[in-house]
């Protein structure tokens, strides 16, 4: 019984140490001192969205979109259209400016202006566009790594 308690104590201690290291690493990534992160729009690093047509860019604010859950801003030049595609992970988005046109496969696009929210589950075939006339800006949280897989007709 005594050796069981000793083993349990060692396993528990190692588990707590591992958890503390994971939390410390996450805090280190959160900011230089493990604390708050604050960025103005001019401090965001914009890159082209992988596999998307020209005119779509993203700025990651937390997480690693290649590895797991993440949050990012996305902006689309006015008139940008992304044909039928899917994402492996689900995404929850809020429209900040412009008018997004989102449509599930076979459905009519819905106009989503500033303050609108949309959720697209992973694997759902859909189209995405930014209505002509003004650039679109959205904020999205992805439940897993970000990808864009075109759907071939």
PEKACOR-V293997 format. One line per field, one symbol per residue. phi: phi as a letter, one per 40 degrees, with the letter a starting at -180 (. if undefined). psi: psi as a letter, one per 20 degrees, with the letter a starting at -180 (. if undefined). A space follows every 50 residues. Layout:
phi->???
psi->???
This chain:
phi->.cccccccccccccccccccccccccccccadbgbcbbbcdcccbcbccd gbcdhbbbbcbagbccbadabacbbbcdgcbbcdabbcccbbbbccagbc bbacdgbccbcbcdgcbabbcdgccabbabddhadbbbbbbbcadcabbc bcc
psi->hghgggggggggghghggghgggggghhhgrhjjbqppprhiiqopqqpp jqqqipqqophqroiihbqrqqqpqpqpipporprrqgqqppqppgraoq oppqpirpqppoapiqqqpoqpipprqpqpqqhqqqprpqppiaqprooq op.
